[in-house]
Amino acid sequence: MSLLVEAGLRRVLSEPASSNSPPTELPPLPSWNGGRELVDISNRDSLYKVMEEE
């Protein structure tokens, strides 16, 4: 499998870059509100307490 991947990478990387086509715009990355933190990870005792609850 690794030989197949290596051969594919070599083929793609050996091709010259197409300078005729304009660069494509990437869509914006998704974002969301994940809520607030549930525990202060710098407080080891609080962190272990939350980890033991689950």
N, C-alpha and C positions, 0 to 999 in steps of 0.2 A: 504494500500500500504506500509506503514511504517513497519508493521509487517512482510510482505513478504521480504522486504529489510533486516530487522534485522535478520530474520531466515537464509537468504542466507549468510549474513556476518558471522553469528555465525558458520554456517556449514563450510565455506571456512577457517575461522581462526582457527577452531578446528582441522583441518587436519594437520598431521605432515608434515614438509617441506621435500620434496624429495631431499635427499642428493646424490642420485645416478646420477642424471642428472647434467651436467656441467652448470654453469651460462651462460645465453645467452647474446650475445653482442647486445647492443641497437644501432640502426642506428643513425647516427649523426643528430642533429637538423637542420632543414632548416634555411638558412640565406638569406637575400636579402638586397639590397640597397634601403632604404626607402627615399632617398633624404636628403636634408638638412632641418633644422628647418625653419619654416615660420615666427615664432614670438618668441621673448624672453619672456618666461612665467614669468620671474621675474619682467618684466615691466608691471604693471597692466593696464596702459592706452593702451598700444599696444595690450595686450591680449583682453581687452574689445572691442577695435576697430575691431579686426579680428572677434570676436564672433558675433558682430552686423552685419557684412557684409554678413554672410551666412544665 
